[in-house]
């Protein structure tokens, strides 16, 4: 996606697209060299047929994100197309959410969710999948996080699943190596930072490109408005899972726990922990940071250290369950984790799961 520090020339991806995916190549060539908020909002409005984006909490972060993408990220043509698509999709979700908000469809509050968070490589995915396996719980699949709201009266879950699966098939054909970094399938559980990204106040965009200045701003920004909209999204999705407790998960929450619980005090928060060396080395081994420069690695470490500092500063005021110590024992003995974890949370599993 970026031209700095890649082990393979980015032109290889672009050449593959022009040779094998002419429709994608057309889309890639239509994206302007400079990403601008007005262009992105206009594209989203055209696709949805609406112009009301709701509260303006996204305006400043969108401006800062575009500036950082243009000045810091050094995107190639494929990277610009992908980031433009990601941002446009989130802006479209804002338009659709505002339509539901105006129709009074974002109330009442959901069943208190179990929200799993923690720094990367600390066991969040394992714990998330474990909790979500209970029939009384519901995790959110990738297709639903990408398109949580219907685009029109005839829109269906089946259509959105198929559309998402098709997009992922194209992505795997263009960049097959990404499955080795983070495998995504349309109907598999995924991180709920897709729901926070429509506010543009999210480290979601950092997972796509080295947006240095955006992250420096975000690390000190208040998250309250972001979580007001996050609650609204969960409220809508809860209607699709009647009687089940939602179990979302994302590292994105780790430095916003105080604001999250100000907005949703009934939420059950589970934060995972692991030693610094244990959690950082696997990122390098997985090849995630090898894609970027040494500067990206240094800034990435600083981002997560700031996140951990911000999280730790709230320890005395946040009632949450922290899985302290090494995760090795839980990973090796899932039956023990299944019995101990829910009891500590005050959550009853179904007999089948126990």
N, C-alpha and C positions, 0 to 999 in steps of 0.2 A: 504493500500500500504506500510506503514511503520510499524515497530514493536514497535516503541516508542509511548507511550501515547494513544494507541487505547483503546476504551471501550470494543471492542470485540477482542478475540484472532485472529490474522491473519490466523492461521492454519484453521479456519472455512471456509474461502474463498477457500484456496488451497484444502481442503478436498472436498468441493462442486464441484470444477473443476475436480478433479480426479474421482469423483463418477459419475458425469453427463455429462462431456465434455471431453472425452478421447483425442480428437484431440487437444483441447486447452491445455490439460495436457502435451501432447507430446511437443508442442511448448514451454510451460513454462519450462519444464525440459531441453530443448535444449539451453536455454539462459545461458551463462557462469556466474559464481558468481561475476566476476569483469567485468564491462562494459568498453570497450576500444574503442577509436576512430577508430582504424584500423579495428576492427571486425565489427563495425557498418557500416563503409564505404564499406567494402567488401560485407556485406549483401545487402546493397542498390544497389551496382553495379551489383551484381548477379541477382537481381530481375528485373533491368531495362535493363541490357545488355550494360552498358556504364560505363566509368570511369572518364569522364570530369565533375567535379563538379563546373566548372566556377571559378570566383574570389575566392581567398583563405581567404576571410574575415571571414569565418566560422571556420577556423582551431583552432585559439586560444580559442574562446568561447566553441567550442566542447571539447577541452582538459580540460578546466576548469569545464565544466558541468559534464563530466565523473568523474573527480576527486571528485567533490562535491557529486555526486550521490553515489560514492563508500565510501566516508569518512563521509559524513554528514547525508545522508538520511536513512541509515540502512534499505534498502529495503528488503522485503521478496521476495519469488520466483515469486508471482503474480505481485508485484510491479516492479521487474526487467523486466519481460516479457512485461508489459505495457509500461514502459519507453523506453525499447529497441525498441518496435514497433513504438512509437511516434517519436523517434529520427530518426529511419530508414525511416519512411514515409517522414519526412522533408528532409532527404538527397536524397531520390528518387525524390522529387520535385525539388531539386537543379539540379539533372542530367537532368530532363525533361526541366527545364527552360533554361539550357545551350544549350540544343539541339535546342530550339526555338530561343534563342539568336543568335546562329551560323547561323540559317536560316533567320535571319533578320525579325522575326515575333513579336518583342517586341517594335514596333513603329507604328504610332506616339503616342503622349500623349493622355490620355483620356480626356473626358469632365471634367472640374473641379469638383471633387467629394465633397460631404458634408461629412466630417469626424467627427463623434461624439466621444468624449472622456470625461474622468472624473474619479475620484477615485471610487472604488466599492461602490455600494449602494447610488449613488447620482442621479439616474434617467436616466442613459444612455440608458438602455434597453427600457424604456418607450418612450423616445424621438426618439431613433433609429427606433422602430416599427412605431411610428407616422409619421415620415418623409418618411419611406420606403413604407407606405401605398399609397402614391400618385402614380398614373399610370406612371407619367413621371420620377419616380425614380426607382432604382433597388437595393435591398439589396442582399447580397450574402448568399446563403443557406449553411448549414453545409457540405453537400456532396461536394460542389464546392470548399469550402475553404480547405477541406482535400485533394481533388484531383483536383486542378485547371487546370492541363495540361493533355492532352491525352497521354496515355502510348504507343500507337501505332496507325497506320492509321485506324484500325477498332474499336478503342475504342469509346464508345458513352456515352452521358450523362445518358441515361437510365441504362446502365450497371454499371456506377459508383454510381448512386442513389441506385440501388439494392444492390450492394456490401456494401455500407455504411449502409443501413438499416439493412442488415443481421448482420453486426458487432455490431450495436447498440442493436439489439435483444439479441445477446449473452451477451453483457455487462450488459443489464438489468436483464437477467436471473442469472448472476453470482453475481452482486452487485445491487439488486433492490433498495437499499436505496439511490443510487446516484441520482435518479430522484428527490428526495426531496431536494437535494443540488443544482443541476443545471440540469434541464430537457433539453435533446437534442434529436432532431428528424432530420432525413436525409434532409428533405426539408424545415426546419424552418430556419429563419435568425440566424446567429451566429456571433461571434466576429472575426474580421479580423486579430487577432494576430496569427492565423494559417498561414497567409501569411507572417508575419514577422519572424516566427519561423524558416524558412528554412535558415536564416542567422545565426541561433543559438544565435543571439543577441536579446533576448526577455525574458520578465518575464513570458512568456507562460509556461515555465518549472517549475516555482515556484508554479503554480496552481496544479501541480501533485505531487510534493515532496518537502520537506524542504531542498532545495539546498542553504544552508547558505552562503558558501564561494563564490559560483557562483554569488549570488545576491549582495554581497559586491563588487565584481568586476564590475558587470553590472551597478550598481548605478552610477559609475563614468566613464563609457565607453562612447565614442562618438558614436552617432547613425547614422551618415551620410551615411555610406555604406549600412546599413540596409535599409534606406529609398530609396536609389537608386534602390535596388532590389524590394522593395515594389511598387515603381512606375512602374517598368517593369511588375510586376504581374497584377496591375490594368490596365495597357495598354492592356495586352492580354485579360483580362476579359471584358474590355469595348467593344471589338469586338463582344462579345456574347450578348450585350445589346445595339444595335445601337439606337441612339437617346435618350437613357435614361441616367440620371445622377446617377452614383454609390453612394450609401450611406453606407459606411463601418463604423464600430464602434468597439472600444476596449479601455479599460483602459490603455493598453500598450503604447498608444501614449502620455499619460499625461505628462511624463517627457522628451519627445523628440520633443516637438513642434518646437523648434528653428531649429533643423536639418531637421524635416519634411518639414517646409516651406522654408528652404534653397534649398531643392531638388524640392519641388512642391509649388512654391509661389502662384499659382493660386487656390490652395485648399481652401475650406471654412471650417473652424474649429469651432466646437461648443463644449465648455467645460462646463460640469455641475458642480454645487457646492452644498454642503450641510454641516450643522454643524458637527463637529467631533463626538459628541455623537450620533447624528442621523444616521451617516453613518457607524459607527463602531459597534454599538450594534446589528443591524440586522444580521451581519455576525455571531455573536455568537448564536443568536436565531435560525438561519438557520442550525446550527450544523457544519458549515464549519470548524471553528477553534477547535471545541470540539474533532475533530478527532486527534489532535496533542497535543503536550506537551505545558506547559506554556512558554517554551523557544521559540517555534514556534510562539506563539501569540506575544511575545515581539519583536521578529525579524520581524514579519509581520508588526507590527505597525511602526517599524523603517523604513522598506522598503517604506511604503506608505508615511511616513512623509518626507523622503528624496525625494521621487517622487514629492510631493507637493512643497517642497522647490525649487527643480530644475525647476519646472513649473513656480512658482511665480517669480523666478529670471529673467524670460524672458518676464514678463508682458509688459515692456515698449517698447519692440521691436516687439511683435507679434500682428498683427491685427486679432483678433478673437472675436467672440460673446460669452460672458460668461453668463450663466443663473444664475445670483446671487440670493441670498436670499433662502428662503425655497421653496422646490419643492412641498409642500403640495397643494398649490393652483392650480398648473398646473395639478397635478395628479387628483385632484378632479374635475377640469373643463377642460377636454381635448379640448373642442371647443375653449376656450380662447387661450390655448396653440397653437392650430392649426392656429388661425388667427394672433396672435402676433408674434410667433417664426419665421415663414418663411419671414414675412415682414421685421423683423429686420435683417435677413440674406441676404436680397436682392434676394430671390428665389421666383418665381411665382409657386404656386400650380395650378393643373388643376381645372376646374370648379367643377368637381365631388367631389374632395377632399375638396375644400373650402366650 
